[in-house]
Amino acid sequence: MNLFEGHGNREAKIRYLDGDFQIVSPGSYVVCAITGKHIPLDELRYWSVARQEPYADVISAIEADKRAGVLPNQRR
């Protein structure tokens, strides 16, 4: 049985840690903080420990850092 099976189609509550995450409330997915896309837990690769939010992909993670003012100003 898969670790994520049997929890229906509901959102999991997660505590994001450095290099890992802890399931607080079982579910099958989390919602990307930038795109709103459902991310199956077995596909979750990007999150912010400081902001405690998940991201669908690296582009969403970078966008979140930009919005939070974490990245230095970039000139074009």
N, C-alpha and C positions, 0 to 999 in steps of 0.2 A: 504494500500500500504506500502510495506517495505521501510524503509529509503534509502536503497541502490539500489532499483529497478529503472529502467528508465534511467540509465546512461550508458547503453551499456556495451560492453566488452572492457573497456579501463582502463588504470591505473589512479588511483586517486592521486592527490597531497595532502599530509598531513603535517600538523604542529604538531609535537609530543610534548605533554605536560606531566607534572607529573600526572599520573593516568588517563589521557584522551588524546584525539587527536582532532584536528580541521581540517575539510575538507576544503582545499583551492581551489581545483579544483575537481569537481565531477568525479567519476569513480566507478568501481565495485571491484577493487582490488589494492593492492600494491605489490611490488616485494621484496622478502627477500634479504637483503644485503649480506648474506652469501651463500645461496643455489640457489638464482635466482628463487625460487618457487613463483608462484602467490598465494597471500593470500587474500581471499575474506574479505572485510572490516568487515563483521559480525563475522569473525573468528580471527581478529587481536587482539592479547593479549600481544605481546612482542615487545618492541621498546626501542631505546636509545634517551633520550631527548638531551643529550650532542652531540651525533653524528647525530641526526635527521635521523635515519634509522630504518626500521622495520625488524622483524625476524619471521620466520615461527614457531619456537618452542623454548623452553628453551635451548636446546642444541646449537642451532644457536646463541642465545643471549650470552651464555657463551663463545662460540668460538670467537664472536666479541669482547668481553671484553678481552680475551686472546690476540688477535691480536693487540688490542689498548694498551696493557700493563696495564690494569686496575687491573687485579687480581694479587695477590702476587705470587711469585715463589712457586711452589709446588714440594716437594721432593717425590720420590717414594721409 
